[in-house]
Amino acid sequence: MQRRELIKAMSLGLGAISTSAAVSGCQTLAKQPKLPTTVTQAGHFPNIIVGSGYGGAVSALRLSEKGHQVLILEMGMRWDRTPEHDTFCKMITADKRSSWFSNMPNAPPIPIPIRKYPGVLDLIEYDDMKVFAGRAYGGGSIVNGAIAIQPRRAHFEAVFPWIDSDEMYDIYFPKAMEELKVSQIPESFFNQSEHYEFTRSAERQAEKAGMKTEFFGNSYDFDYMQREAKGEVYQSGLGGEVIYGNNAGKYSLGLTYLKGAEATGNVTVKTLRKVNSIQALDNEQLRLEVHVLNTTGGIDNIASIEHYTCDKLFLNAGSTGTSELLLKSQAESKLNHLNEHIGQHWGPNGNIMTGRNFVHAAGTTQSTIPVKGINMWDGDRGGSKYKIFAELAPLPLGLETWTTLYLAITDNPERGNYYYDKATKTVKLNWKREQNEYSVNAAKELIEKLAKVNGGSISSLLFTKGFGDDFCYHPLGGCVLGLATDGVGRVKGHKNIYVQDGALIPGSGSAGVNPYVFITGLAERNVATILKEDFG
């Protein structure tokens, strides 16, 4: 019973994420910040990129390597790794570095008070949905599990039937995988490592239930991981680091695309810059109002205001940030030619978490890097009407939990939308909890099939009623390609504003996979055309 109580205490962060009162630049807030009275004219740049996640990093590299000057404005801080491996904190000992202006860590496993600080992980809270977001130079690549899978081709062709899929799968997705340094764990190491007993245990249970499991790629250096296992190097993925950053081993964007972009000498980076609005000027330039953030006091503690102008603007603030910026600027009559699709076709990529307790030992020492999943999306699904891909996720608490954890992605057809609320002067998300019914039912069926032959019980200690369906890691939509934009991401009505992030992909359009390879490959394709047609 002591062990069960310990697991329950450590899992409060999963079961009660709403206790983390994150304050985000994209969050719905009734309180408006008190703004400084002086405005600095920060100058003109030919090309400004807002956000340094996957789409922004692709845009930065491809523009800068062709000789174009680029300014990157990033809302979070820059977190360069140090030789002492002390840039990021571990999951189980989270501190101020973990979370974006929050009094509590924004993710599991241990909810302990921390000091408000611009940490790497944000939790954006709406009425019926919470959205995790990376707040750092490198965006989501800092805080994700680095799971790298190409979208399923048939699904990609259904979502974007007018895109040349041969070109995507022969050129742009492979290019993205190479640049992101995607590899697969060696099977011999996987089969022998004590750090992957949690995966092997879940795999045995799945096979017993007649379910297919498969390896997937990851942007983690598995050669480094094997040295971690031998005790030759600092332990990162094998040392409890992932959702609050990795001090070694993982190839975040700062070590791939962004590193290459900065090496050109054509990139300027400014961090702790929150773009508040975009205005189209009569001379066809764009003016950005930018809030410079302090490192203390929260998102409403603004140090100063800067105005920038540019010829071309690349919006890569994520599904949430990009959608909110466009809607807010439209409501303030600064962008007057946006169409009706802005803010629409949103979804959480069918995200749902669940787990099972007291079946098989999962191992006391677990890697934080997932490498395998249950595929009930393709082919014969055993008569199920639900499509679900369930990643076999770790729960690295340093003790035996007897728990198998799943981060599942489903083909949920439901869609929500962002909208501007005039009363509070904020952007809100129209999404109801019941819209996750498809995902919950798909996860229930998965758990029931596993339980029928393996026994055990659903993880009610981890999630309310055993299913975590009120938060997501993969927000998609809000500025969908071909609807709110043209075929390569130019925003309709404003030809010098480009979107290249997850806002381009509708709702659950990533085809049952983590979407960052999809976003990266799509950005590679779009920017190649933009460079040819718009830059001469």
C-alpha positions in Angstrom: 0.0 0.0 0.0 2.9 2.4 0.7 4.1 1.8 -2.9 0.6 2.5 -4.3 0.3 5.7 -2.3 3.7 6.8 -3.5 2.7 6.2 -7.1 -0.5 8.1 -6.5 1.3 11.1 -4.9 3.9 11.2 -7.7 1.2 11.0 -10.4 -0.9 14.0 -9.2 0.8 16.0 -11.9 -0.8 13.8 -14.6 -4.2 13.5 -12.9 -4.6 17.2 -12.0 -2.7 19.2 -14.6 -5.2 22.0 -14.0 -3.5 22.7 -10.7 -0.6 24.2 -12.7 -1.7 27.8 -13.1 0.5 28.5 -16.2 0.3 32.1 -17.5 1.0 32.1 -21.2 1.2 34.7 -23.9 -1.4 32.6 -25.8 -3.6 31.9 -22.9 -7.1 33.3 -22.4 -6.7 36.0 -19.7 -9.2 38.4 -18.3 -6.5 40.6 -16.9 -4.7 42.8 -19.3 -1.1 43.8 -18.7 -0.1 47.3 -17.9 2.0 48.5 -20.8 5.0 50.7 -20.8 4.3 54.2 -22.2 7.4 54.4 -24.4 7.9 52.6 -27.7 11.3 51.8 -29.2 11.5 51.8 -33.0 13.6 48.7 -33.4 14.3 48.9 -37.1 13.4 47.3 -40.4 14.3 43.8 -41.4 13.6 42.2 -44.8 12.4 39.0 -43.3 11.1 38.4 -39.8 10.3 34.9 -38.4 8.0 34.7 -35.4 8.8 31.5 -33.4 11.7 29.1 -33.7 10.0 25.7 -33.8 10.1 23.3 -36.7 8.5 25.5 -39.4 10.4 28.6 -38.2 13.7 26.7 -38.2 13.2 25.4 -41.7 12.3 29.0 -42.9 15.4 30.4 -41.2 17.9 27.9 -42.7 16.5 28.0 -46.2 16.3 31.8 -46.4 19.7 32.5 -44.7 21.6 29.9 -46.8 20.4 31.8 -49.9 21.9 35.0 -48.5 18.7 36.6 -47.2 18.8 38.5 -43.9 16.5 37.0 -41.2 15.4 38.2 -37.7 14.0 35.5 -35.4 11.7 36.7 -32.6 11.2 34.0 -30.0 8.9 34.3 -27.0 10.9 32.0 -24.8 14.5 32.1 -23.6 17.6 30.6 -25.2 18.9 27.5 -23.4 22.3 26.5 -24.8 23.7 23.3 -23.3 26.7 23.6 -21.0 29.7 21.2 -20.5 28.4 20.9 -16.9 25.1 19.5 -18.2 23.1 21.9 -16.0 21.0 23.8 -18.6 17.8 21.8 -18.0 16.3 20.2 -14.9 15.1 16.6 -14.6 11.5 15.5 -14.6 11.5 14.2 -11.0 13.3 17.2 -9.6 11.6 20.0 -11.5 12.5 23.6 -10.6 11.9 27.1 -12.1 13.6 26.0 -15.4 10.8 23.6 -16.1 7.8 25.7 -16.6 6.7 29.0 -18.2 5.8 31.5 -15.4 4.1 28.9 -13.2 4.0 28.3 -9.5 4.0 24.6 -10.1 5.7 22.3 -12.6 3.4 22.2 -15.7 3.8 18.4 -16.2 4.3 15.3 -14.2 5.4 13.6 -12.1 5.8 15.5 -8.8 3.8 18.7 -8.1 6.1 20.8 -5.9 6.0 24.6 -5.6 8.5 26.4 -7.8 9.4 30.1 -8.5 7.8 31.8 -11.5 10.3 32.0 -14.3 10.3 31.7 -18.2 10.9 28.0 -18.1 10.7 25.7 -21.2 7.2 24.2 -20.9 4.0 26.1 -21.1 0.5 24.9 -20.3 -2.1 27.0 -22.1 -5.5 26.6 -20.3 -8.8 27.0 -22.0 -12.2 26.0 -20.6 -12.3 22.4 -21.7 -8.8 21.8 -23.1 -5.2 22.5 -22.0 -2.4 22.7 -24.6 1.2 22.0 -23.9 3.7 24.2 -25.8 7.5 24.6 -25.9 8.6 28.1 -24.8 12.3 28.3 -25.8 14.6 28.9 -28.7 13.9 25.7 -30.6 10.2 25.5 -29.7 8.7 22.1 -29.2 12.0 20.3 -30.0 13.2 21.2 -26.5 10.3 19.6 -24.7 9.1 16.7 -26.9 10.0 13.0 -26.8 11.5 13.4 -30.3 9.3 10.7 -31.8 9.9 11.0 -35.6 7.4 9.3 -37.9 6.4 10.2 -41.5 2.7 10.6 -41.9 0.9 7.7 -43.4 0.8 8.2 -47.2 -2.8 7.3 -47.8 -3.9 9.7 -45.0 -1.6 12.5 -46.3 -3.1 12.1 -49.7 -6.6 12.3 -48.2 -5.8 15.5 -46.3 -3.9 17.2 -49.1 -5.0 15.5 -52.3 -3.6 18.3 -54.5 0.0 18.1 -53.2 2.4 15.9 -55.2 2.8 13.0 -52.7 5.7 11.5 -54.8 7.6 14.7 -54.3 6.8 14.7 -50.5 7.8 11.1 -49.9 10.8 11.0 -52.3 12.3 14.4 -51.5 10.9 16.5 -48.6 10.1 14.0 -45.9 13.4 12.2 -46.4 15.2 15.6 -46.3 13.4 16.5 -43.1 14.4 13.1 -41.5 18.0 13.6 -42.5 18.2 17.2 -41.2 16.5 16.3 -37.9 19.0 13.4 -37.5 16.4 10.7 -37.1 17.5 7.2 -36.4 16.1 4.0 -34.9 17.2 2.2 -31.7 19.4 -0.8 -32.5 17.3 -3.9 -31.8 20.1 -5.7 -30.0 20.5 -2.8 -27.5 16.7 -2.5 -27.1 16.3 -6.2 -26.4 19.0 -6.3 -23.7 18.7 -2.9 -22.0 17.2 -2.8 -18.6 16.0 0.8 -19.5 13.5 -0.6 -22.0 11.8 -3.3 -19.9 8.8 -1.1 -19.7 8.5 -1.2 -23.5 9.1 -5.0 -23.7 6.6 -5.6 -21.0 3.9 -3.6 -22.8 4.9 -5.3 -26.1 4.4 -8.8 -24.6 0.9 -7.8 -23.3 0.0 -6.4 -26.8 1.2 -9.5 -28.6 -0.8 -11.7 -26.2 -3.9 -9.7 -27.2 -3.1 -10.1 -30.9 -2.0 -6.5 -31.4 0.9 -5.4 -33.7 3.7 -3.4 -32.3 6.4 -1.6 -34.3 9.6 0.5 -33.9 9.6 4.1 -34.9 12.4 6.7 -35.4 13.6 9.3 -32.9 15.8 12.4 -33.0 17.9 11.0 -30.2 21.5 9.9 -30.6 21.3 6.1 -29.8 25.1 5.7 -30.0 25.2 8.2 -27.2 22.5 6.3 -25.3 24.5 3.1 -25.5 27.4 4.9 -24.0 25.0 6.2 -21.3 24.1 2.7 -20.5 27.8 1.7 -20.0 28.3 4.7 -17.7 30.8 6.3 -20.1 29.0 9.6 -20.5 26.4 11.9 -18.7 23.0 10.2 -18.5 20.3 12.3 -20.1 17.6 10.1 -21.8 18.6 7.4 -19.3 18.8 9.9 -16.5 15.2 11.1 -16.3 15.4 14.1 -18.8 12.9 14.8 -21.6 9.9 17.0 -21.1 11.8 19.8 -19.4 14.7 19.5 -21.9 17.7 17.2 -22.4 21.2 18.2 -21.4 22.7 15.7 -23.9 21.8 13.1 -26.5 18.7 14.6 -28.1 19.0 16.5 -31.4 16.9 19.6 -30.7 16.6 22.3 -33.4 19.4 24.3 -31.9 21.7 21.4 -33.0 20.2 20.9 -36.4 18.3 23.5 -38.5 18.9 26.5 -36.3 22.6 25.8 -35.9 22.9 25.7 -39.7 21.0 28.9 -40.0 23.1 30.8 -37.5 26.3 29.5 -39.2 25.4 31.5 -42.3 25.9 34.8 -40.5 22.6 36.0 -41.9 20.4 35.4 -38.8 19.7 37.6 -35.8 18.0 36.1 -32.8 16.1 38.0 -30.2 14.5 36.1 -27.3 11.8 37.0 -24.7 9.9 38.8 -27.5 6.2 38.2 -27.6 4.6 39.6 -30.8 1.4 41.3 -29.7 0.0 42.3 -33.1 0.7 42.6 -36.8 -0.3 45.7 -38.9 -0.4 45.9 -42.7 1.0 49.3 -43.8 0.1 51.3 -46.9 3.6 50.8 -48.4 3.0 46.9 -48.3 5.3 46.5 -45.3 4.2 45.0 -42.0 4.6 46.5 -38.6 5.0 44.3 -35.5 4.2 45.4 -32.0 6.5 43.3 -29.8 6.5 43.1 -26.0 9.9 42.5 -24.4 9.4 40.2 -21.4 11.1 40.3 -18.0 12.3 37.1 -16.5 10.4 37.7 -13.3 6.8 38.5 -12.5 5.0 36.7 -15.2 3.8 37.2 -18.8 2.2 40.5 -17.9 5.4 42.0 -16.6 6.5 43.8 -19.8 9.9 45.5 -19.8 9.4 47.5 -22.9 7.6 47.7 -26.3 9.4 47.5 -29.6 8.1 48.2 -33.1 9.6 46.4 -36.0 8.8 46.6 -39.7 9.5 44.0 -42.4 8.9 43.1 -46.0 8.0 39.5 -45.4 6.7 37.8 -42.2 6.9 34.1 -41.5 4.5 33.1 -38.7 5.6 30.0 -36.9 4.2 30.5 -33.4 2.5 27.1 -33.4 -1.2 26.3 -34.0 -2.2 28.3 -31.0 0.1 31.3 -31.3 -0.2 31.8 -35.0 -4.0 31.6 -34.9 -4.3 34.0 -32.0 -2.0 36.6 -33.6 -3.9 36.6 -36.8 -7.3 36.8 -35.1 -6.3 39.5 -32.7 -4.7 41.6 -35.4 -7.9 41.2 -37.5 -10.1 42.2 -34.6 -8.0 45.3 -34.1 -8.4 46.2 -37.8 -4.7 45.8 -38.4 -5.1 42.9 -40.9 -8.3 43.6 -42.8 -8.2 41.0 -45.6 -8.0 37.7 -43.8 -10.7 35.1 -44.8 -13.2 33.1 -42.9 -10.9 30.1 -42.4 -8.6 31.9 -39.9 -8.9 30.1 -36.5 -10.9 27.2 -38.0 -10.4 23.4 -38.3 -8.6 23.0 -35.0 -8.0 19.7 -33.2 -5.8 18.1 -30.6 -4.5 15.4 -33.0 -6.7 12.9 -31.3 -4.4 12.9 -28.3 -5.4 10.8 -25.3 -3.4 9.2 -22.5 -4.2 6.1 -20.5 -2.5 3.3 -18.7 -2.8 -0.1 -16.9 -1.6 -1.1 -13.5 -0.6 -4.3 -11.7 0.0 -6.6 -14.7 3.8 -6.9 -15.2 6.9 -5.3 -13.8 7.9 -2.3 -15.9 11.4 -1.8 -14.5 12.8 0.6 -12.0 15.1 2.3 -14.4 13.3 3.6 -17.5 14.5 5.6 -20.5 12.6 8.7 -21.2 12.9 8.2 -25.0 10.0 6.2 -26.5 10.9 3.8 -29.4 7.8 1.6 -30.0 4.0 1.7 -30.3 0.9 -0.4 -30.9 -0.4 0.2 -34.4 -4.2 -0.2 -34.6 -4.4 2.3 -37.4 -3.3 0.4 -40.5 -4.7 -2.8 -42.0 -6.7 -5.3 -39.9 -7.8 -3.7 -36.6 -9.5 -6.8 -35.3 -13.0 -5.5 -36.3 -12.5 -2.2 -34.5 -14.0 0.9 -36.1 -11.5 3.1 -34.3 -8.1 4.1 -35.6 -5.5 4.4 -32.8 -1.7 4.5 -32.5 -0.5 4.1 -28.9 3.0 5.0 -28.1 4.5 2.8 -25.3 5.4 5.6 -22.9 7.7 5.6 -19.9 6.9 6.6 -16.3 10.4 7.2 -15.0 10.0 7.5 -11.2 13.0 5.5 -10.2 10.8 2.7 -8.6 8.8 -0.2 -9.8 5.3 1.1 -10.7 3.8 -2.1 -12.3 2.3 0.4 -14.8 2.1 0.4 -18.5 1.5 3.9 -19.9 0.2 4.9 -23.4 0.2 8.2 -25.2 -2.3 7.5 -28.0 -3.2 9.3 -31.1 -6.6 8.7 -32.7 -8.5 9.7 -35.9 -10.9 11.9 -34.0 -13.0 13.7 -36.7 -14.2 16.5 -34.4 -13.0 20.1 -35.0 -12.9 23.2 -32.9 -12.0 26.8 -33.6 -10.3 29.8 -32.1 -12.3 33.1 -31.9 -11.8 36.6 -30.7 -13.9 37.5 -27.6 -14.6 41.3 -27.7 -15.6 41.4 -24.0 -12.2 40.2 -22.7 -10.2 41.3 -25.7 -8.6 37.8 -25.8 -8.7 34.8 -28.2 -10.5 31.8 -26.9 -10.8 28.2 -28.0 -14.2 26.7 -28.9 -13.8 23.0 -27.9 -16.0 20.9 -25.7 -14.9 18.0 -23.6 -17.5 15.7 -25.2 -15.8 16.2 -28.6 -13.1 13.8 -27.3 -15.7 10.9 -27.3 -14.1 9.2 -30.3 -10.6 9.3 -28.6 -12.0 8.0 -25.2 -13.9 5.2 -26.9 -10.8 4.2 -28.9 -8.7 4.1 -25.8 -11.3 2.2 -23.9 -11.4 -0.5 -26.6 -7.6 -0.7 -26.5 -7.5 -1.1 -22.7 -10.4 -3.7 -22.8 -8.6 -5.8 -25.4 -5.4 -5.8 -23.4 -7.2 -6.5 -20.1 -9.2 -9.4 -21.4 -6.1 -11.6 -21.8 -3.6 -9.9 -19.4 -5.7 -8.8 -16.5 -4.7 -5.8 -14.5 -6.7 -2.6 -13.9 -7.0 0.8 -15.6 -4.8 3.6 -14.2 -7.3 5.6 -12.3 -4.4 6.8 -10.1 -2.9 8.6 -13.1 -6.0 10.0 -14.8 -9.6 10.8 -13.9 -11.6 7.7 -14.7 -8.4 6.3 -16.4 -8.3 8.6 -19.4 -6.4 11.8 -19.9 -8.5 13.5 -22.5 -8.5 17.2 -21.4 -5.0 18.1 -22.6 -3.0 17.7 -25.8 0.6 17.8 -26.9 -0.1 18.2 -30.7 -2.4 21.1 -31.4 -3.1 21.4 -35.1 -5.1 23.7 -37.4 -6.2 27.3 -37.3 -4.6 28.4 -40.6 -5.1 25.4 -42.8 -3.1 25.1 -46.0 -5.2 25.7 -49.1 -8.0 27.3 -47.1 -6.7 30.1 -44.9 -3.6 30.2 -47.1 -2.7 29.3 -50.7 -1.0 26.1 -51.6 2.4 27.0 -50.1 1.4 28.9 -46.9 0.9 32.5 -48.1 -2.0 33.9 -46.0 -4.9 34.8 -48.3 -5.4 38.5 -48.4 -1.9 39.2 -47.2 0.6 37.8 -49.7 3.7 38.7 -47.7 2.6 36.8 -44.5 3.5 33.1 -44.6 2.5 30.3 -42.2 4.7 27.2 -42.0 3.8 25.5 -38.7 1.2 23.1 -37.2 -1.6 25.6 -38.0 -1.4 24.4 -41.6 -2.5 20.9 -40.7 -6.2 20.3 -39.9 -7.3 18.8 -36.6 -6.2 15.2 -36.6 -4.6 15.4 -40.0 -1.2 14.1 -39.0 -2.4 10.5 -39.6 -1.9 9.0 -36.2 1.7 10.2 -35.7 3.5 12.9 -33.9 3.4 15.8 -36.3 6.8 17.4 -36.3 8.2 15.4 -39.3 5.0 16.3 -41.2 5.4 20.0 -40.3 9.1 20.0 -41.2 8.7 18.2 -44.5 5.7 20.4 -45.5 7.7 23.6 -44.6 10.7 22.3 -46.7 8.3 21.9 -49.7 6.6 25.3 -49.2 9.7 27.3 -48.6 11.4 25.9 -51.7 8.5 27.3 -53.8 8.4 30.6 -51.9 12.1 31.1 -52.5 11.8 30.5 -56.2 8.6 32.6 -56.8 8.9 35.4 -54.2 12.6 36.0 -53.8 13.6 36.0 -57.5 
